[in-house]
Amino acid sequence: MVALLCFFLTLLASPFKSNSRLEAENAALRHQLIVLQRKVRGRVHFTNSDRLFFVQLYRWFPSVLKAMTIIRPDTLVRWHRAGFRCYWRWKSRSFGGRPQIDADLRPLIRRMSLENLLWGAPRIHGELLKLGFAVAQSTVAKYMASRGGDPFGQSWGTFLRNHAPRIAAMDLFVVPTIGFNLLYVLVIVRLARRELVWINVTGHPTTEWIAQQITEAFPWNETPRYLIRDRDGIYSAAVPRRLRAMGIRDKPIAPGSPWQNCFAERLIGTIRRECVDHVVALGEQHLRQVLKSYASYYNTARTHRSLAKDAPLTRSVQRIGRIVSHALVGGLHHQYVRL
């Protein structure tokens, strides 16, 4: 009864409405019928064109809300506001701004910031300008690598490279002979280029013998500043006295901590894997001869990963000539050169 009364009131008020308003309400009703005819089952589904039609009609004639029966007025208002946001997002889109930086520039900025912990954005920006990159300093600061709590300082690798030329290390290891006796091998290595500066063999090591080996290993004008060693009892009073006399500071490692003498330990492991594990020592003289041959190969021919695949005594790159091989260490290793 109430619906019938509303219908009659609307019918009575229709002569007083403008033609455009009547046409708008008729268009809204017709489009609602079209939407209902597409309905198969369940709730009514609106397409984007349906929403655009109702929103545009609502913009021109807000009174069409009264003719909406299949959607609520709040839904139509929500559509209108969403369209308003999309319109102004499209209208205020950026047509310019900063140009995008090259794809290879971001990793380069990160690499520079990691390799040079003492550099800030201004220094890296200056280097990039010299490399031909047109980039703002603020962009450089944006793509620099995060350094945690402490933005300054140097890495342990840098610290060791700056001090390694003045540091040497030594250690002893044993090799069994064919007669089941033990021979003792002393190795001394410089940390800077992993150079094996001294290697010698004895069957009866004494403190005086080791002190004499240190003297022969380092000429007076080439002594290191520090010498790392373990706390073996063989290094008694004579060795520290000889080191002090030569101006070398004695640096024994902590008890039971061979990793603190890692360079010498790694060298001993290399000598075992690449030489003595493949040789049966016939005696002291034989083992000395083999180890001297290996030391020559190690220093002049063997490439090292830590030295960028170079030898301790730098090898030149050969690009022209015929490739020939030279057998070293009795044929255990070979060196390839161009002639």
C-alpha positions as CSV (number, residue, x, y, z in Angstrom):
1,M,0.0,0.0,0.0
2,V,2.9,2.4,0.8
3,A,4.6,1.6,-2.4
4,L,1.4,2.3,-4.4
5,L,1.0,5.6,-2.6
6,C,4.6,6.5,-3.5
7,F,3.9,5.6,-7.1
8,F,0.9,7.9,-7.3
9,L,2.8,10.8,-5.6
10,T,5.7,10.3,-8.1
11,L,3.2,10.3,-11.0
12,L,1.5,13.5,-9.7
13,A,5.0,15.2,-9.4
14,S,6.2,14.1,-12.9
15,P,4.5,17.0,-14.8
16,F,6.5,19.5,-12.8
17,K,9.9,17.8,-13.6
18,S,12.0,19.0,-16.5
19,N,12.3,16.9,-19.6
20,S,16.0,16.3,-19.1
21,R,15.4,14.9,-15.6
22,L,12.7,12.6,-16.8
23,E,15.0,11.4,-19.6
24,A,17.8,10.8,-17.1
25,E,15.5,8.7,-14.9
26,N,14.2,6.8,-17.9
27,A,17.8,6.1,-19.0
28,A,18.7,4.9,-15.5
29,L,15.7,2.6,-15.4
30,R,16.3,1.2,-18.9
31,H,20.0,0.5,-18.1
32,Q,19.0,-1.3,-14.9
33,L,16.7,-3.5,-16.9
34,I,19.6,-4.3,-19.3
35,V,21.7,-5.2,-16.3
36,L,19.0,-7.5,-14.9
37,Q,18.5,-9.2,-18.2
38,R,22.2,-10.2,-18.1
39,K,21.8,-11.8,-14.7
40,V,22.0,-15.5,-14.7
41,R,21.9,-16.5,-11.0
42,G,22.9,-15.0,-7.7
43,R,23.7,-11.3,-7.2
44,V,23.8,-8.7,-10.0
45,H,27.3,-8.2,-11.6
46,F,28.2,-4.8,-12.9
47,T,30.8,-4.1,-15.6
48,N,33.1,-1.1,-15.6
49,S,31.0,0.4,-18.4
50,D,27.9,0.1,-16.2
51,R,29.6,1.8,-13.3
52,L,30.8,4.6,-15.6
53,F,27.3,5.1,-17.0
54,F,25.7,5.4,-13.6
55,V,28.5,7.6,-12.2
56,Q,28.3,10.0,-15.2
57,L,24.5,10.1,-15.0
58,Y,24.8,10.8,-11.2
59,R,27.2,13.7,-11.9
60,W,24.7,15.3,-14.3
61,F,21.5,14.5,-12.5
62,P,21.9,13.7,-8.8
63,S,18.2,13.1,-8.5
64,V,18.5,9.7,-10.4
65,L,19.4,8.2,-7.1
66,K,15.6,7.9,-6.5
67,A,15.3,5.8,-9.6
68,M,18.0,3.3,-8.6
69,T,16.5,0.0,-7.5
70,I,19.1,-2.7,-8.1
71,I,22.0,-0.8,-6.4
72,R,22.1,1.2,-3.2
73,P,22.7,5.0,-3.3
74,D,25.8,4.5,-1.1
75,T,27.2,2.1,-3.7
76,L,26.8,4.7,-6.5
77,V,28.4,7.4,-4.4
78,R,31.4,5.0,-3.6
79,W,31.8,4.4,-7.3
80,H,31.8,8.1,-8.0
81,R,34.5,8.8,-5.4
82,A,36.7,6.0,-6.7
83,G,36.3,7.4,-10.2
84,F,37.2,10.8,-8.8
85,R,40.4,9.4,-7.3
86,C,41.4,7.6,-10.5
87,Y,40.7,10.7,-12.6
88,W,42.9,13.0,-10.6
89,R,45.6,10.3,-10.3
90,W,45.7,10.1,-14.0
91,K,45.6,13.9,-14.4
92,S,48.4,14.5,-11.9
93,R,50.7,11.7,-13.4
94,S,54.3,12.6,-13.8
95,F,55.5,13.6,-17.2
96,G,59.1,14.2,-16.3
97,G,61.2,14.1,-13.1
98,R,64.7,12.7,-12.7
99,P,65.8,10.4,-15.5
100,Q,66.3,6.8,-14.6
101,I,69.9,5.9,-13.8
102,D,71.7,3.2,-15.8
103,A,71.2,-0.4,-14.8
104,D,74.9,-0.9,-14.1
105,L,75.2,2.2,-12.1
106,R,73.5,0.9,-8.9
107,P,75.8,-2.1,-8.4
108,L,78.8,0.2,-9.1
109,I,77.7,2.7,-6.4
110,R,77.2,-0.2,-4.0
111,R,80.6,-1.7,-4.9
112,M,82.4,1.6,-4.4
113,S,80.7,2.1,-1.0
114,L,81.7,-1.5,0.1
115,E,85.3,-1.3,-1.2
116,N,86.0,2.2,0.3
117,L,84.5,2.3,3.8
118,L,86.1,5.7,4.4
119,W,84.2,7.3,1.4
120,G,81.0,9.1,1.7
121,A,78.4,10.1,-0.9
122,P,80.4,13.3,-2.0
123,R,83.6,11.3,-2.7
124,I,81.8,8.5,-4.6
125,H,79.8,11.1,-6.5
126,G,83.1,12.8,-7.6
127,E,84.5,9.5,-8.8
128,L,81.3,8.8,-10.8
129,L,81.6,12.2,-12.5
130,K,85.1,11.4,-13.5
131,L,83.8,8.2,-15.0
132,G,81.3,10.0,-17.1
133,F,78.1,9.3,-15.1
134,A,75.7,12.2,-14.8
135,V,74.0,11.5,-11.5
136,A,73.0,13.5,-8.5
137,Q,74.8,13.2,-5.1
138,S,71.5,12.4,-3.4
139,T,71.0,9.5,-5.8
140,V,74.4,8.2,-4.9
141,A,73.5,8.4,-1.2
142,K,70.3,6.5,-1.8
143,Y,72.0,3.5,-3.5
144,M,75.0,3.2,-1.2
145,A,75.3,0.0,0.8
146,S,74.2,0.0,4.4
147,R,77.1,-0.2,6.8
148,G,75.3,-1.1,10.0
149,G,76.0,0.8,13.2
150,D,79.5,2.0,12.4
151,P,79.6,3.9,9.0
152,F,83.3,4.3,9.0
153,G,86.4,2.1,9.4
154,Q,88.3,-0.4,7.3
155,S,87.9,-4.1,6.8
156,W,90.2,-6.8,8.2
157,G,91.4,-7.5,4.7
158,T,92.6,-3.9,4.2
159,F,94.2,-3.9,7.7
160,L,96.2,-7.1,7.0
161,R,97.2,-5.9,3.5
162,N,98.7,-2.8,5.0
163,H,100.6,-4.6,7.7
164,A,101.4,-8.0,6.0
165,P,104.7,-6.8,4.3
166,R,106.3,-6.5,7.7
167,I,105.0,-9.8,9.1
168,A,106.4,-13.3,8.8
169,A,105.4,-16.7,10.3
170,M,107.2,-19.9,11.0
171,D,106.4,-23.4,12.1
172,L,107.7,-27.0,12.2
173,F,106.2,-30.2,10.8
174,V,107.5,-33.8,10.6
175,V,108.0,-36.2,7.7
176,P,108.6,-40.0,8.2
177,T,111.5,-41.6,6.3
178,I,111.7,-45.0,4.7
179,G,113.3,-46.3,7.8
180,F,110.4,-45.0,10.0
181,N,112.5,-42.2,11.5
182,L,111.2,-38.6,11.8
183,L,112.6,-35.6,10.0
184,Y,111.7,-32.1,11.1
185,V,111.0,-29.4,8.5
186,L,111.1,-25.7,9.4
187,V,109.2,-23.3,7.1
188,I,109.3,-19.5,7.2
189,V,106.8,-17.5,5.1
190,R,106.2,-13.8,4.5
191,L,102.6,-12.9,4.7
192,A,102.5,-10.2,2.1
193,R,103.0,-12.4,-1.0
194,R,102.9,-15.8,0.7
195,E,106.6,-16.2,-0.2
196,L,108.3,-19.2,1.2
197,V,111.5,-17.5,2.3
198,W,113.1,-20.5,4.0
199,I,112.7,-24.2,4.3
200,N,115.2,-26.7,5.8
201,V,115.3,-30.2,7.2
202,T,117.0,-31.7,10.3
203,G,116.7,-34.9,12.2
204,H,117.6,-33.4,15.5
205,P,116.1,-29.8,15.9
206,T,117.6,-27.6,18.6
207,T,117.0,-24.1,19.7
208,E,120.4,-23.1,18.3
209,W,119.6,-24.7,15.0
210,I,116.3,-22.7,14.7
211,A,118.1,-19.5,15.6
212,Q,120.7,-20.1,12.9
213,Q,117.9,-20.8,10.4
214,I,116.2,-17.4,11.2
215,T,119.5,-15.7,10.7
216,E,120.1,-17.2,7.3
217,A,116.5,-16.6,6.2
218,F,116.5,-12.9,6.7
219,P,119.4,-10.6,5.6
220,W,119.8,-7.6,7.9
221,N,118.2,-5.3,5.4
222,E,115.1,-7.5,4.8
223,T,114.1,-8.5,8.4
224,P,110.3,-8.4,9.1
225,R,108.9,-6.3,12.0
226,Y,107.0,-9.2,13.5
227,L,107.5,-13.0,13.5
228,I,104.5,-15.2,14.4
229,R,105.2,-18.7,15.9
230,D,103.6,-21.2,18.2
231,R,104.6,-22.0,21.8
232,D,106.6,-25.2,21.1
233,G,109.3,-25.9,23.7
234,I,111.9,-25.9,21.0
235,Y,111.6,-22.1,20.8
236,S,113.4,-21.5,24.1
237,A,115.5,-18.5,25.2
238,A,118.0,-18.6,22.3
239,V,115.3,-17.9,19.7
240,P,113.8,-14.8,21.4
241,R,117.3,-13.5,22.0
242,R,118.2,-13.9,18.3
243,L,115.0,-12.2,17.2
244,R,115.6,-9.2,19.5
245,A,119.2,-8.9,18.2
246,M,117.8,-8.8,14.6
247,G,115.2,-6.1,15.5
248,I,112.3,-8.6,15.1
249,R,109.4,-8.6,17.6
250,D,108.5,-12.1,18.8
251,K,104.8,-12.8,18.6
252,P,103.9,-16.3,20.0
253,I,100.3,-17.3,19.6
254,A,97.9,-18.4,22.3
255,P,98.3,-22.0,23.6
256,G,96.4,-24.5,21.6
257,S,95.4,-22.0,18.9
258,P,97.0,-23.0,15.6
259,W,94.5,-20.9,13.7
260,Q,96.3,-17.8,14.9
261,N,99.3,-19.0,12.8
262,C,97.0,-19.7,9.9
263,F,99.5,-18.7,7.1
264,A,102.1,-21.1,8.2
265,E,99.6,-23.9,8.9
266,R,98.1,-23.4,5.4
267,L,101.5,-23.5,3.8
268,I,102.3,-26.8,5.6
269,G,99.1,-28.3,4.4
270,T,99.9,-27.3,0.8
271,I,103.4,-28.8,1.1
272,R,101.9,-32.0,2.4
273,R,99.2,-32.3,-0.3
274,E,101.3,-31.3,-3.2
275,C,104.7,-32.7,-2.3
276,V,105.6,-34.9,0.7
277,D,102.4,-37.0,0.6
278,H,103.6,-38.3,-2.8
279,V,107.3,-38.9,-1.8
280,V,109.0,-41.5,0.4
281,A,111.9,-39.7,2.0
282,L,115.0,-41.7,1.8
283,G,116.9,-39.5,4.2
284,E,117.6,-36.0,5.3
285,Q,119.5,-35.0,2.2
286,H,116.9,-36.5,-0.2
287,L,114.0,-34.7,1.6
288,R,116.0,-31.4,1.6
289,Q,116.6,-31.7,-2.1
290,V,112.9,-32.4,-2.8
291,L,111.6,-29.6,-0.6
292,K,114.1,-27.1,-2.1
293,S,112.8,-28.0,-5.6
294,Y,109.2,-27.6,-4.4
295,A,110.0,-24.2,-2.8
296,S,111.4,-23.0,-6.1
297,Y,108.2,-24.1,-7.9
298,Y,106.0,-22.6,-5.1
299,N,107.6,-19.2,-5.3
300,T,108.2,-18.8,-9.0
301,A,105.5,-20.9,-10.8
302,R,102.6,-21.9,-8.6
303,T,99.6,-19.5,-8.9
304,H,97.7,-18.4,-5.8
305,R,94.0,-17.4,-5.5
306,S,94.9,-14.8,-2.8
307,L,97.3,-13.2,-5.2
308,A,94.8,-12.9,-8.1
309,K,96.2,-16.1,-9.6
310,D,99.8,-14.8,-9.6
311,A,102.9,-16.4,-8.1
312,P,104.7,-15.0,-5.0
313,L,107.5,-13.9,-7.2
314,T,105.4,-12.3,-10.0
315,R,105.1,-14.1,-13.3
316,S,104.7,-12.1,-16.4
317,V,101.8,-12.8,-18.8
318,Q,103.0,-14.5,-22.1
319,R,100.8,-14.1,-25.1
320,I,103.0,-14.9,-28.0
321,G,105.0,-18.1,-28.8
322,R,104.7,-21.8,-28.7
323,I,103.6,-23.4,-25.5
324,V,106.0,-25.9,-23.9
325,S,106.0,-27.5,-20.4
326,H,108.8,-28.0,-17.9
327,A,108.7,-30.8,-15.4
328,L,109.2,-29.6,-11.8
329,V,109.6,-31.4,-8.5
330,G,110.5,-34.6,-10.3
331,G,107.4,-34.4,-12.5
332,L,104.8,-33.9,-9.8
333,H,104.1,-30.5,-11.3
334,H,104.7,-28.7,-14.6
335,Q,105.2,-25.1,-15.6
336,Y,103.9,-24.0,-19.0
337,V,105.7,-21.2,-20.8
338,R,105.7,-19.7,-24.3
339,L,108.9,-19.8,-26.4
